[in-house]
Amino acid sequence: MAPSWKEAASKLKGKVKFADLDATEHKNIAQRYGINGYPTIKIFPPGGDIKSPIDYQGARSTDAFEAAALEYLQKFPSKKEILQLTNEKLIQNECVNKTGICLIAFLPHLIDTKASGRKEYIKTLEDTANKSPQYPFFYFWSQAYDQKALEQAFNLGSGYPTVVAISPSKKKYAVMRAAYTLEAMTEFIRDLMHGYERLYNYEKLPTLVDVKEWDGSDYKEDL
């Protein structure tokens, strides 16, 4: 297996860390993780519990190792991006075509919050992502009414900010009914993963309209 392992490590250098350990020399570590046969492969995703790694059950080839590593890299990226929903291509590439759940925060209009207020809302979303990196979530935000058809598809009210989680693969969504805080969103994500949140069905996502990417400044009237 060693040549395949080393080749996969070389191909993914800088993206995924591969390591090996002689369990006959480091018996305490082998015992800690219940390793009885060789070779045994354990996956330690970023942000996961180091005491409970994931058992790898796939083939022992370069291609299989590379595919598994990239799959977990997508599910558990070390730093999650917070993206503005600016066009249809973005939501297809970064949400629909990925394996996981998309969390979308619909924020108040810039007129109401100014740049400082919006940055606080986005910071809360970033803190939520960083606090729960082990979950397969992708994070987005949109200004109120910019993607009106999307809001209507999920039967959202008129109050902002509001948060919705969607599963494109299962065609289901859930709406957060609590205040927009780090604690509430963390609990919302945890409840979703444990099946405690009420889910609703949807048929298809509406096509997103093109909107200008926010440059971080306060609202300016178009001349």
KEDRENKE-222080 format. One record per residue: residue in three letters; x negated, y negated, z negated of N, C-alpha, C, O in turn; residue number from 1. Coordinates in nm, 2 decimals. Each point is the difference from the previous one (the first is absolute). Layout:
% residues N
REC marba  neast nnorth    nup caeast canorth   caup  ceast cnorth    cup  oeast onorth    oup guvo
REC   ALA      X      Y      Z      X       Y      Z      X      Y      Z      X      Y      Z  NUM
...
//
This chain:
% residues 223
REC marba  neast nnorth    nup caeast canorth   caup  ceast cnorth    cup  oeast onorth    oup guvo
REC   MET  -0.08   0.12   0.00   0.08   -0.12   0.00  -0.09  -0.13   0.00   0.05  -0.10   0.05    1
REC   ALA  -0.17   0.11  -0.10  -0.08   -0.11  -0.02  -0.02  -0.09   0.12   0.01  -0.12   0.00    2
REC   PRO  -0.04   0.18   0.12  -0.02   -0.08   0.12   0.12  -0.08   0.04  -0.01  -0.12   0.03    3
REC   SER   0.13   0.18  -0.04   0.13   -0.07   0.03   0.02  -0.12  -0.10   0.04  -0.10   0.03    4
REC   TRP  -0.07   0.13  -0.16   0.02   -0.10  -0.10  -0.09  -0.12   0.02   0.04  -0.11  -0.01    5
REC   LYS  -0.17   0.14   0.04  -0.09   -0.11   0.03   0.03  -0.08   0.12  -0.02  -0.12   0.01    6
REC   GLU   0.07   0.19   0.09   0.04   -0.07   0.13   0.12  -0.09  -0.03   0.00  -0.12   0.05    7
REC   ALA   0.10   0.16  -0.12   0.11   -0.08  -0.03  -0.04  -0.12  -0.09   0.05  -0.11   0.03    8
REC   ALA  -0.14   0.13  -0.12  -0.05   -0.11  -0.08  -0.07  -0.10   0.08   0.01  -0.12  -0.03    9
REC   SER  -0.09   0.16   0.13  -0.07   -0.09   0.08   0.09  -0.08   0.09  -0.02  -0.12   0.02   10
REC   LYS   0.13   0.19   0.03   0.09   -0.07   0.09   0.08  -0.11  -0.07   0.05  -0.10   0.06   11
REC   LEU  -0.02   0.13  -0.19   0.08   -0.09  -0.08  -0.08  -0.09  -0.10   0.06  -0.05  -0.09   12
REC   LYS  -0.19   0.04   0.11  -0.08   -0.08  -0.09   0.05  -0.14   0.00   0.02  -0.06   0.10   13
REC   GLY  -0.01   0.01  -0.22   0.05   -0.14  -0.02   0.15  -0.01  -0.02   0.05  -0.10  -0.04   14
REC   LYS   0.02   0.21   0.07   0.15    0.00  -0.02   0.04   0.09  -0.11   0.08  -0.03  -0.09   15
REC   VAL  -0.14   0.16   0.09   0.04    0.10  -0.10  -0.13   0.06  -0.05  -0.10   0.03   0.07   16
REC   LYS   0.09  -0.02  -0.20  -0.12    0.06  -0.07   0.02   0.15  -0.01   0.10   0.05  -0.05   17
REC   PHE  -0.20   0.03   0.10  -0.01    0.14  -0.01  -0.11   0.03  -0.10  -0.10  -0.06   0.00   18
REC   ALA   0.12   0.16  -0.09  -0.10    0.04  -0.09   0.01   0.15  -0.02   0.10   0.06   0.02   19
REC   ASP  -0.22   0.00  -0.07   0.00    0.14  -0.03  -0.07   0.02  -0.13  -0.08  -0.08  -0.05   20
REC   LEU   0.12   0.19  -0.02  -0.05    0.03  -0.13  -0.02   0.15  -0.02   0.09   0.08   0.04   21
REC   ASP  -0.20  -0.05  -0.09  -0.03    0.15  -0.03   0.06   0.03  -0.13  -0.05  -0.03  -0.11   22
REC   ALA   0.16   0.10   0.11   0.08    0.03  -0.12  -0.07   0.10  -0.09   0.03   0.01  -0.12   23
REC   THR  -0.13   0.06   0.17  -0.07    0.10  -0.08  -0.10  -0.08  -0.09  -0.04   0.05  -0.10   24
REC   GLU   0.00  -0.17   0.14  -0.09   -0.08  -0.08   0.08  -0.10  -0.09  -0.05  -0.03  -0.11   25
REC   HIS   0.16  -0.01   0.16   0.08   -0.10  -0.08   0.13   0.07  -0.04   0.11  -0.03   0.04   26
REC   LYS  -0.13   0.13  -0.13   0.11    0.08  -0.04   0.11  -0.08  -0.08   0.12   0.04   0.00   27
REC   ASN  -0.16  -0.14  -0.07   0.10   -0.08  -0.08   0.10  -0.07   0.09   0.12  -0.01  -0.03   28
REC   ILE  -0.17  -0.04   0.15   0.09   -0.07   0.09   0.09   0.11   0.07   0.12  -0.03   0.02   29
REC   ALA  -0.17   0.14   0.02   0.08    0.11   0.06   0.11   0.04  -0.10   0.11   0.03   0.04   30
REC   GLN  -0.15  -0.02  -0.17   0.10    0.04  -0.10   0.11  -0.10  -0.01   0.12   0.03  -0.02   31
REC   ARG  -0.16  -0.16   0.02   0.09   -0.11  -0.02   0.11   0.00   0.11   0.11  -0.03  -0.03   32
REC   TYR  -0.15   0.07   0.15   0.10    0.00   0.11   0.05   0.14   0.04   0.07   0.01   0.10   33
REC   GLY  -0.10   0.08  -0.19   0.06    0.14   0.02  -0.05   0.06   0.13   0.08   0.07   0.07   34
REC   ILE  -0.20  -0.08  -0.04  -0.06    0.05   0.13  -0.05   0.15  -0.03  -0.09   0.01  -0.09   35
REC   ASN   0.15   0.08   0.16  -0.04    0.14  -0.02  -0.06   0.07   0.12  -0.07   0.10  -0.01   36
REC   GLY   0.10  -0.16   0.13  -0.05    0.06   0.12  -0.08  -0.11   0.08   0.02  -0.12  -0.02   37
REC   TYR  -0.10   0.17   0.12  -0.08   -0.09   0.08   0.01   0.03   0.15   0.00   0.12   0.03   38
REC   PRO   0.00  -0.22   0.05   0.00   -0.15  -0.03   0.15  -0.04  -0.04   0.09   0.05   0.06   39
REC   THR  -0.08  -0.14  -0.15   0.12   -0.07  -0.04  -0.01  -0.15   0.03  -0.10  -0.06  -0.02   40
REC   ILE   0.20   0.01   0.08   0.00   -0.14   0.04   0.11  -0.08  -0.07   0.12   0.04   0.00   41
REC   LYS  -0.15  -0.15  -0.06   0.09   -0.08  -0.08   0.00  -0.14   0.07  -0.11  -0.05   0.04   42
REC   ILE   0.22  -0.01  -0.03   0.02   -0.14   0.05   0.03  -0.10  -0.11   0.10   0.03  -0.08   43
REC   PHE  -0.18  -0.13   0.07   0.02   -0.11  -0.10   0.05  -0.13   0.07  -0.09  -0.07   0.04   44
REC   PRO   0.22   0.05  -0.02   0.04   -0.12   0.07  -0.02  -0.12  -0.09   0.00   0.01  -0.12   45
REC   PRO  -0.03  -0.13   0.18  -0.03   -0.12  -0.07   0.13  -0.04  -0.09   0.11   0.00   0.05   46
REC   GLY  -0.14  -0.03  -0.17   0.11   -0.04  -0.09   0.07   0.12  -0.06   0.09  -0.02  -0.09   47
REC   GLY  -0.12   0.14   0.13   0.06    0.12  -0.06  -0.06   0.03  -0.13  -0.09  -0.06  -0.05   48
REC   ASP   0.15   0.16  -0.02  -0.04    0.05  -0.13  -0.12   0.09   0.03   0.01   0.11   0.06   49
REC   ILE  -0.13  -0.15  -0.11  -0.12    0.08   0.02   0.00   0.13  -0.07  -0.07   0.09   0.04   50
REC   LYS   0.16  -0.07  -0.14   0.02    0.13  -0.06   0.08   0.10   0.07   0.01   0.12  -0.02   51
REC   SER   0.07  -0.17   0.13   0.09    0.08   0.07  -0.02  -0.02   0.15   0.08  -0.05   0.07   52
REC   PRO  -0.20   0.09  -0.01  -0.02   -0.01   0.14   0.09   0.09   0.08   0.07   0.09  -0.05   53
REC   ILE  -0.06  -0.11   0.18   0.09    0.08   0.09  -0.08   0.11   0.06  -0.12  -0.02   0.04   54
REC   ASP   0.17   0.14  -0.04  -0.06    0.12   0.05   0.01   0.00   0.16   0.11  -0.02   0.05   55
REC   TYR  -0.22   0.03   0.01  -0.01    0.01   0.15   0.03   0.15   0.04  -0.08   0.09  -0.04   56
REC   GLN   0.18  -0.07   0.12   0.03    0.14   0.05  -0.01   0.02   0.15   0.04   0.10   0.05   57
REC   GLY  -0.10  -0.20   0.02  -0.01    0.01   0.14  -0.12   0.09   0.05  -0.07   0.06  -0.08   58
REC   ALA   0.05  -0.07   0.21  -0.10    0.07   0.06  -0.14  -0.05  -0.03  -0.01  -0.12  -0.05   59
REC   ARG  -0.09   0.20   0.06  -0.14   -0.04  -0.03  -0.08  -0.04   0.12  -0.10   0.06   0.03   60
REC   SER   0.15  -0.16   0.05  -0.07   -0.04   0.12  -0.01  -0.15  -0.01   0.06  -0.07  -0.08   61
REC   THR  -0.15   0.02   0.17  -0.03   -0.15   0.00   0.13  -0.07   0.03   0.03  -0.10  -0.06   62
REC   ASP   0.04   0.14   0.17   0.13   -0.07   0.04   0.10   0.00  -0.11   0.07  -0.10  -0.03   63
REC   ALA  -0.06   0.22  -0.04   0.10    0.01  -0.11  -0.04  -0.10  -0.12   0.09  -0.06  -0.06   64
REC   PHE  -0.21   0.06   0.03  -0.05   -0.09  -0.11   0.02  -0.14   0.04   0.05  -0.08  -0.09   65
REC   GLU  -0.08   0.04   0.21   0.02   -0.14   0.04   0.15  -0.04   0.01   0.03  -0.11  -0.05   66
REC   ALA   0.05   0.20   0.10   0.15   -0.03   0.00   0.06  -0.02  -0.14   0.07  -0.09  -0.02   67
REC   ALA  -0.11   0.18  -0.07   0.05   -0.01  -0.14  -0.05  -0.13  -0.06   0.08  -0.06  -0.07   68
REC   ALA  -0.21   0.03   0.09  -0.05   -0.12  -0.07   0.07  -0.13   0.06   0.03  -0.09  -0.08   69
REC   LEU  -0.01   0.09   0.21   0.07   -0.12   0.06   0.15  -0.01  -0.05   0.05  -0.11  -0.02   70
REC   GLU   0.01   0.23   0.01   0.14    0.00  -0.05   0.01  -0.06  -0.14   0.09  -0.08  -0.03   71
REC   TYR  -0.18   0.12  -0.06   0.00   -0.05  -0.14  -0.04  -0.15   0.00   0.04  -0.08  -0.09   72
REC   LEU  -0.13   0.05   0.18  -0.05   -0.14   0.01   0.12  -0.09   0.03   0.01  -0.12  -0.05   73
REC   GLN   0.08   0.16   0.14   0.12   -0.08   0.04   0.09   0.00  -0.12   0.07  -0.11  -0.02   74
REC   LYS  -0.05   0.22  -0.05   0.10    0.00  -0.11  -0.05  -0.08  -0.12   0.08  -0.06  -0.07   75
REC   PHE  -0.21   0.06   0.05  -0.05   -0.06  -0.12  -0.12  -0.09   0.03  -0.11   0.02  -0.05   76
REC   PRO   0.13  -0.13   0.13  -0.11   -0.09   0.03  -0.04  -0.07  -0.13   0.07  -0.02  -0.09   77
REC   SER  -0.21   0.00   0.08  -0.05   -0.06  -0.12   0.05  -0.14  -0.02   0.01  -0.04  -0.12   78
REC   LYS   0.01  -0.04   0.22   0.06   -0.13  -0.01   0.11  -0.02   0.10  -0.02   0.01   0.12   79
REC   LYS   0.14  -0.03  -0.17   0.12   -0.01   0.09   0.02  -0.14   0.05  -0.01  -0.10  -0.08   80
REC   GLU   0.04   0.09   0.21   0.03   -0.13   0.05   0.14  -0.05  -0.02   0.09   0.09  -0.02   81
REC   ILE  -0.07  -0.22   0.00   0.13   -0.06  -0.01   0.02  -0.07   0.13  -0.06  -0.10   0.03   82
REC   LEU   0.15   0.15   0.06   0.02   -0.06   0.13   0.13  -0.07   0.01   0.11   0.04  -0.05   83
REC   GLN  -0.11  -0.15   0.13   0.12   -0.07   0.03   0.07   0.06   0.12  -0.07   0.03   0.10   84
REC   LEU   0.20  -0.01  -0.10   0.07    0.06   0.11   0.02  -0.11   0.11   0.09  -0.08  -0.01   85
REC   THR  -0.18   0.08   0.10   0.00   -0.10   0.11   0.05   0.04   0.13   0.03  -0.08   0.09   86
REC   ASN  -0.03   0.21  -0.06   0.05    0.05   0.13   0.03   0.15   0.00  -0.03   0.07  -0.10   87
REC   GLU   0.09  -0.02   0.20   0.04    0.14   0.01  -0.12   0.09   0.00   0.00   0.11  -0.06   88
REC   LYS  -0.11  -0.14   0.13  -0.11    0.08   0.01  -0.06   0.03  -0.13  -0.05   0.11  -0.03   89
REC   LEU   0.05  -0.21  -0.06  -0.06    0.02  -0.13   0.07   0.10  -0.08  -0.06   0.09  -0.07   90
REC   ILE   0.19  -0.10   0.06   0.08    0.09  -0.08  -0.01   0.14   0.05   0.01   0.10  -0.07   91
REC   GLN  -0.02  -0.09   0.20  -0.01    0.14   0.06  -0.13   0.06  -0.03  -0.01   0.12  -0.05   92
REC   ASN  -0.10  -0.20   0.06  -0.13    0.06  -0.02  -0.04   0.02  -0.15  -0.06   0.09  -0.04   93
REC   GLU   0.11  -0.19  -0.04  -0.04    0.00  -0.14   0.10   0.07  -0.10  -0.02   0.01  -0.12   94
REC   CYS   0.14   0.02   0.17   0.11    0.05  -0.08   0.06   0.13   0.06  -0.02   0.11  -0.05   95
REC   VAL   0.09  -0.13   0.16   0.07    0.11   0.06  -0.09   0.12   0.04   0.04   0.12  -0.02   96
REC   ASN  -0.15  -0.15   0.08  -0.09    0.11   0.05  -0.10   0.05  -0.11  -0.09   0.08   0.03   97
REC   LYS   0.11  -0.12  -0.15  -0.08    0.06  -0.11   0.08   0.09  -0.09   0.12  -0.01  -0.01   98
REC   THR  -0.19   0.09  -0.06   0.07    0.09  -0.10   0.00  -0.07  -0.13  -0.10  -0.01  -0.07   99
REC   GLY   0.22  -0.02   0.02   0.01   -0.07  -0.13   0.12  -0.08   0.00   0.10   0.01   0.08  100
REC   ILE  -0.09  -0.10  -0.18   0.11   -0.09  -0.03  -0.04  -0.14   0.02  -0.11  -0.04  -0.05  101
REC   CYS   0.19  -0.04   0.11  -0.02   -0.14   0.02   0.07  -0.09  -0.10   0.13   0.01   0.00  102
REC   LEU  -0.20  -0.09  -0.07   0.06   -0.09  -0.10   0.00  -0.14   0.06  -0.11  -0.05   0.02  103
REC   ILE   0.23  -0.01  -0.01   0.01   -0.13   0.06   0.06  -0.10  -0.10   0.10   0.02  -0.05  104
REC   ALA  -0.18  -0.13   0.03   0.05   -0.11  -0.09   0.05  -0.11   0.09  -0.08  -0.06   0.08  105
REC   PHE   0.21   0.03  -0.09   0.05   -0.12   0.07   0.00  -0.12  -0.09   0.06  -0.01  -0.11  106
REC   LEU  -0.15  -0.08   0.14  -0.03   -0.12  -0.09   0.08  -0.12   0.04   0.04  -0.01   0.11  107
REC   PRO  -0.02  -0.08  -0.21   0.07   -0.13   0.03  -0.07  -0.08   0.11  -0.12   0.02   0.03  108
REC   HIS   0.20  -0.11   0.03  -0.06   -0.08   0.11  -0.11  -0.09  -0.06   0.00  -0.04  -0.12  109
REC   LEU  -0.10   0.01   0.20  -0.11   -0.09  -0.04   0.04  -0.13  -0.05  -0.06  -0.06  -0.09  110
REC   ILE   0.18   0.01   0.14   0.05   -0.13  -0.05   0.03   0.01  -0.15  -0.02  -0.10  -0.07  111
REC   ASP   0.07   0.21   0.03   0.04    0.02  -0.14  -0.11   0.02  -0.10   0.01  -0.03  -0.11  112
REC   THR  -0.12   0.10   0.16  -0.10    0.04  -0.09  -0.13  -0.07   0.01  -0.08  -0.01  -0.09  113
REC   LYS   0.06  -0.06   0.21  -0.13   -0.06   0.04  -0.11   0.11   0.00   0.03   0.12  -0.04  114
REC   ALA  -0.14  -0.15   0.09  -0.11    0.09   0.02  -0.04   0.07  -0.13  -0.02   0.12  -0.01  115
REC   SER   0.01  -0.20  -0.10  -0.04    0.05  -0.13   0.10   0.11  -0.05  -0.05   0.11  -0.05  116
REC   GLY   0.18  -0.13   0.06   0.09    0.10  -0.04   0.00   0.13   0.08   0.01   0.11  -0.05  117
REC   ARG  -0.03  -0.13   0.18   0.00    0.12   0.09  -0.13   0.08  -0.03   0.01   0.12  -0.01  118
REC   LYS  -0.12  -0.19  -0.02  -0.12    0.08  -0.03   0.02   0.08  -0.13  -0.06   0.11  -0.01  119
REC   GLU   0.13  -0.16  -0.08   0.03    0.07  -0.13   0.08   0.12   0.03  -0.03   0.11  -0.05  120
REC   TYR   0.13  -0.12   0.14   0.08    0.12   0.03  -0.08   0.10   0.07   0.01   0.12  -0.03  121
REC   ILE  -0.10  -0.16   0.12  -0.08    0.10   0.08  -0.11   0.06  -0.10  -0.03   0.12   0.01  122
REC   LYS  -0.02  -0.20  -0.10  -0.09    0.05  -0.11   0.07   0.11  -0.08  -0.07   0.10  -0.03  123
REC   THR   0.19  -0.11   0.00   0.07    0.10  -0.08   0.01   0.13   0.09  -0.01   0.11  -0.06  124
REC   LEU   0.04  -0.13   0.19   0.00    0.12   0.08  -0.13   0.07   0.01  -0.01   0.12   0.00  125
REC   GLU  -0.10  -0.20   0.01  -0.13    0.05   0.00  -0.04   0.08  -0.13  -0.05   0.11   0.01  126
REC   ASP   0.09  -0.17  -0.12  -0.02    0.06  -0.13   0.07   0.14  -0.01  -0.05   0.09  -0.05  127
REC   THR   0.17  -0.09   0.11   0.08    0.12   0.00  -0.07   0.11   0.08  -0.01   0.12  -0.04  128
REC   ALA  -0.04  -0.16   0.16  -0.07    0.10   0.08  -0.12   0.05  -0.07  -0.03   0.12   0.01  129
REC   ASN  -0.05  -0.21  -0.07  -0.12    0.04  -0.07   0.02   0.09  -0.12  -0.08   0.08  -0.04  130
REC   LYS   0.20  -0.10  -0.02   0.03    0.08  -0.12   0.05   0.14   0.03  -0.01   0.09  -0.09  131
REC   SER   0.06  -0.07   0.21   0.05    0.13   0.04  -0.06   0.05   0.13   0.07   0.03   0.09  132
REC   PRO  -0.21  -0.03  -0.08  -0.06    0.04   0.13   0.02   0.15   0.03  -0.02   0.04   0.11  133
REC   GLN   0.05   0.04  -0.21   0.01    0.14   0.02   0.13   0.04   0.08   0.01   0.11   0.05  134
REC   TYR   0.09  -0.20  -0.04   0.12    0.03   0.07  -0.01  -0.04   0.15  -0.06  -0.10   0.03  135
REC   PRO   0.13   0.18   0.06  -0.01   -0.03   0.14   0.09  -0.11   0.04   0.10   0.02   0.07  136
REC   PHE  -0.13  -0.15  -0.11   0.08   -0.11   0.03  -0.08  -0.10   0.09  -0.12  -0.01  -0.02  137
REC   PHE   0.20  -0.06   0.10  -0.06   -0.11   0.08   0.08  -0.12  -0.03   0.12   0.00  -0.01  138
REC   TYR  -0.19  -0.12   0.00   0.06   -0.12  -0.05   0.01  -0.11   0.10  -0.09  -0.03   0.07  139
REC   PHE   0.21  -0.03  -0.07   0.03   -0.11   0.10   0.08  -0.11  -0.07   0.06   0.02  -0.11  140
REC   TRP  -0.06  -0.14   0.17   0.09   -0.11  -0.04   0.06  -0.07   0.12  -0.06   0.00   0.11  141
REC   SER   0.17  -0.06  -0.13   0.06   -0.08   0.10   0.07  -0.12  -0.06   0.06   0.01  -0.11  142
REC   GLN  -0.06  -0.13   0.18   0.07   -0.11  -0.05   0.15   0.02   0.02   0.04   0.06   0.10  143
REC   ALA   0.04  -0.11  -0.19   0.14    0.01   0.00   0.05  -0.04   0.14  -0.03  -0.11   0.05  144
REC   TYR   0.12   0.19   0.01   0.06   -0.03   0.13  -0.09   0.01   0.12   0.05  -0.01   0.12  145
REC   ASP  -0.18   0.03  -0.14  -0.09    0.02   0.12   0.04   0.12   0.08   0.00   0.00   0.12  146
REC   GLN   0.03   0.11  -0.20   0.04    0.13   0.06   0.14   0.03  -0.05   0.02   0.10  -0.07  147
REC   LYS   0.07  -0.19   0.12   0.14    0.01  -0.05   0.06   0.14   0.03   0.08   0.05  -0.09  148
REC   ALA  -0.10   0.00   0.21   0.06    0.13   0.03  -0.05   0.11  -0.09   0.08   0.09  -0.04  149
REC   LEU  -0.20  -0.10   0.00  -0.06    0.10  -0.10   0.07  -0.01  -0.13   0.03   0.10  -0.07  150
REC   GLU  -0.01  -0.22   0.02   0.07   -0.02  -0.13   0.14   0.06   0.01   0.05   0.06  -0.09  151
REC   GLN   0.02  -0.09   0.20   0.14    0.05   0.02   0.01   0.15   0.00   0.09   0.06  -0.05  152
REC   ALA  -0.19   0.00   0.11  -0.01    0.15   0.01   0.00   0.07  -0.13   0.05   0.11  -0.02  153
REC   PHE  -0.11  -0.18  -0.08  -0.01    0.05  -0.14   0.10  -0.06  -0.09  -0.01   0.02  -0.12  154
REC   ASN   0.11  -0.09   0.17   0.11   -0.06  -0.08  -0.06  -0.08  -0.12   0.06   0.01  -0.11  155
REC   LEU  -0.16  -0.09   0.14  -0.05   -0.08  -0.11   0.08  -0.13  -0.02   0.06  -0.05   0.09  156
REC   GLY  -0.06   0.01  -0.22   0.08   -0.12  -0.03  -0.08  -0.13   0.04  -0.09   0.01   0.08  157
REC   SER   0.14  -0.12  -0.13  -0.06   -0.13   0.04  -0.11  -0.04  -0.10  -0.06  -0.11   0.02  158
REC   GLY   0.04   0.18  -0.13  -0.10   -0.04  -0.10  -0.14   0.04   0.04  -0.02   0.11   0.05  159
REC   TYR  -0.07  -0.19  -0.08  -0.14    0.02   0.03  -0.09  -0.03  -0.12   0.03  -0.10  -0.07  160
REC   PRO  -0.14   0.17   0.05  -0.05    0.11   0.08   0.08   0.13  -0.03   0.06   0.02  -0.11  161
REC   THR  -0.06   0.07   0.21   0.07    0.13  -0.01  -0.09   0.10   0.06  -0.08  -0.03   0.10  162
REC   VAL   0.08   0.16  -0.15  -0.10    0.10   0.04   0.08   0.12   0.05   0.10   0.05  -0.07  163
REC   VAL  -0.14   0.01   0.18   0.06    0.12   0.05  -0.11   0.10   0.04  -0.11  -0.04   0.05  164
REC   ALA   0.13   0.17  -0.07  -0.10    0.10   0.03   0.07   0.09   0.11   0.12   0.04  -0.02  165
REC   ILE  -0.19  -0.01   0.13   0.06    0.08   0.11  -0.09   0.11   0.03  -0.12  -0.01  -0.01  166
REC   SER   0.18   0.13   0.04  -0.07    0.11   0.05   0.04   0.03   0.14   0.11   0.05   0.03  167
REC   PRO  -0.19  -0.10   0.07   0.03    0.02   0.14   0.02   0.14   0.04   0.09   0.03   0.09  168
REC   SER  -0.16   0.07  -0.15   0.01    0.14   0.04   0.13   0.06  -0.04   0.05   0.09   0.06  169
REC   LYS   0.00  -0.14  -0.18   0.12    0.06  -0.05   0.13  -0.09   0.03   0.11   0.04  -0.03  170
REC   LYS  -0.14  -0.16   0.08   0.11   -0.09   0.03   0.08  -0.04  -0.12   0.12   0.00   0.00  171
REC   LYS  -0.19  -0.03  -0.11   0.06   -0.03  -0.13  -0.06  -0.13  -0.06  -0.12  -0.03   0.04  172
REC   TYR   0.19  -0.04  -0.12  -0.05   -0.12  -0.06   0.05  -0.01  -0.14   0.11   0.05  -0.04  173
REC   ALA  -0.18  -0.13  -0.04   0.05   -0.04  -0.14  -0.03  -0.14  -0.02  -0.10  -0.06   0.05  174
REC   VAL   0.19  -0.01  -0.13  -0.02   -0.14  -0.03  -0.03  -0.02  -0.15   0.07   0.06  -0.08  175
REC   MET  -0.17  -0.14   0.05  -0.03   -0.02  -0.14   0.10  -0.10  -0.06   0.02  -0.11   0.06  176
REC   ARG   0.04   0.15  -0.17   0.10   -0.08  -0.06  -0.05  -0.08  -0.12   0.08  -0.06  -0.07  177
REC   ALA  -0.21   0.06   0.05  -0.06   -0.07  -0.12  -0.07  -0.13   0.04   0.00  -0.03   0.12  178
REC   ALA  -0.05  -0.04  -0.22  -0.07   -0.13   0.03  -0.13   0.03   0.07  -0.05   0.11   0.00  179
REC   TYR   0.00  -0.21   0.07  -0.12    0.01   0.08  -0.12  -0.02  -0.09  -0.05  -0.11   0.00  180
REC   THR   0.01   0.22  -0.06  -0.12   -0.01  -0.09  -0.08   0.13   0.03   0.04   0.09   0.05  181
REC   LEU  -0.17  -0.10  -0.10  -0.09    0.11   0.02   0.06   0.12  -0.07  -0.01   0.12   0.05  182
REC   GLU   0.06  -0.13  -0.17   0.05    0.11  -0.08   0.12   0.06   0.07   0.01   0.13   0.01  183
REC   ALA   0.08  -0.21   0.04   0.12    0.05   0.06  -0.03   0.08   0.13   0.06   0.10   0.03  184
REC   MET  -0.15  -0.16   0.05  -0.03    0.07   0.13  -0.08   0.13  -0.03   0.02   0.09   0.08  185
REC   THR  -0.11  -0.09  -0.18  -0.07    0.12  -0.03   0.10   0.11  -0.04  -0.02   0.12   0.04  186
REC   GLU   0.11  -0.16  -0.12   0.10    0.10  -0.05   0.09   0.05   0.12   0.04   0.11   0.01  187
REC   PHE  -0.01  -0.21   0.08   0.08    0.04   0.12  -0.07   0.10   0.08   0.06   0.10   0.05  188
REC   ILE  -0.19  -0.12  -0.02  -0.08    0.10   0.07   0.00   0.13  -0.07   0.01   0.11   0.07  189
REC   ARG  -0.04  -0.11  -0.19  -0.01    0.12  -0.08   0.14   0.08   0.00   0.00   0.12   0.02  190
REC   ASP   0.11  -0.19  -0.03   0.13    0.06   0.00   0.03   0.06   0.14   0.06   0.11   0.01  191
REC   LEU  -0.11  -0.18   0.10   0.02    0.05   0.13  -0.07   0.14   0.02   0.05   0.09   0.06  192
REC   MET  -0.18  -0.09  -0.11  -0.08    0.12   0.01   0.06   0.12  -0.07  -0.03   0.11   0.03  193
REC   HIS   0.10  -0.14  -0.14   0.06    0.11  -0.08   0.15   0.02   0.03   0.06   0.08  -0.07  194
REC   GLY  -0.01  -0.15   0.17   0.14    0.03   0.04   0.10  -0.06  -0.08   0.12   0.05  -0.01  195
REC   TYR  -0.15  -0.16  -0.07   0.10   -0.06  -0.09   0.07  -0.11   0.07   0.11  -0.04  -0.06  196
REC   GLU  -0.15  -0.01   0.17   0.07   -0.12   0.06   0.10   0.05   0.10  -0.01   0.11   0.06  197
REC   ARG   0.12  -0.18  -0.05   0.11    0.03   0.09  -0.04  -0.04   0.14  -0.05  -0.11   0.03  198
REC   LEU   0.06   0.21   0.06  -0.04   -0.02   0.14   0.12  -0.01   0.09   0.11   0.05  -0.02  199
REC   TYR  -0.13  -0.13   0.13   0.11   -0.02   0.10  -0.06   0.04   0.14  -0.12  -0.01   0.02  200
REC   ASN   0.21   0.05   0.07  -0.04    0.03   0.13   0.01  -0.12   0.09   0.08  -0.09  -0.02  201
REC   TYR  -0.17   0.10   0.13   0.01   -0.10   0.10  -0.02   0.07   0.14  -0.08   0.10   0.00  202
REC   GLU   0.13  -0.15   0.10  -0.01    0.07   0.13  -0.13  -0.03   0.07  -0.07   0.09   0.05  203
REC   LYS   0.04  -0.22  -0.03  -0.12   -0.04   0.06  -0.04  -0.15  -0.04   0.09  -0.07  -0.04  204
REC   LEU  -0.22   0.04   0.05  -0.04   -0.13  -0.04   0.03  -0.09   0.12  -0.03   0.03   0.11  205
REC   PRO   0.08  -0.15  -0.14   0.01   -0.10   0.11  -0.13  -0.05   0.05  -0.10   0.01  -0.07  206
REC   THR   0.10  -0.06   0.19  -0.13   -0.05   0.05  -0.04  -0.13  -0.06   0.09  -0.09  -0.02  207
REC   LEU  -0.21   0.08  -0.03  -0.04   -0.13  -0.06  -0.03  -0.11   0.10  -0.04   0.03   0.11  208
REC   VAL   0.07  -0.15  -0.15  -0.03   -0.12   0.09  -0.14  -0.04  -0.03  -0.05   0.02  -0.11  209
REC   ASP   0.00  -0.10   0.20  -0.14   -0.05  -0.02   0.01  -0.13  -0.08   0.08  -0.09   0.03  210
REC   VAL  -0.16   0.09  -0.14   0.00   -0.12  -0.08  -0.15  -0.04  -0.02  -0.09   0.08   0.01  211
REC   LYS   0.07  -0.21  -0.04  -0.14   -0.05  -0.01  -0.06   0.05  -0.14   0.07   0.00  -0.10  212
REC   GLU  -0.19   0.05   0.11  -0.07    0.04  -0.12  -0.02  -0.12  -0.09  -0.05  -0.10   0.04  213
REC   TRP   0.08   0.12  -0.17  -0.02   -0.11  -0.09  -0.15  -0.03  -0.02  -0.08   0.09  -0.02  214
REC   ASP   0.04  -0.22   0.02  -0.14   -0.04  -0.01  -0.04  -0.04  -0.14  -0.11  -0.04  -0.02  215
REC   GLY   0.20   0.06  -0.08  -0.03   -0.03  -0.14   0.03  -0.14  -0.04  -0.03  -0.04  -0.11  216
REC   SER   0.08  -0.05   0.20   0.02   -0.14  -0.03   0.15  -0.02  -0.03   0.08   0.09   0.01  217
REC   ASP  -0.05  -0.21  -0.06   0.14   -0.03  -0.03   0.08  -0.02   0.13  -0.06  -0.01   0.11  218
REC   TYR   0.19   0.00  -0.13   0.09   -0.01   0.12  -0.02  -0.13   0.07  -0.02  -0.11  -0.05  219
REC   LYS   0.02   0.12   0.19  -0.02   -0.11   0.08   0.12  -0.01   0.10   0.03   0.11   0.06  220
REC   GLU   0.03  -0.22  -0.04   0.11   -0.01   0.10  -0.06   0.00   0.14  -0.10  -0.06   0.03  221
REC   ASP   0.17   0.14   0.05  -0.04    0.00   0.14   0.03  -0.13   0.07   0.11  -0.04   0.00  222
REC   LEU  -0.21  -0.01   0.07   0.03   -0.13   0.07   0.05   0.02   0.14   0.02  -0.10   0.07  223
//
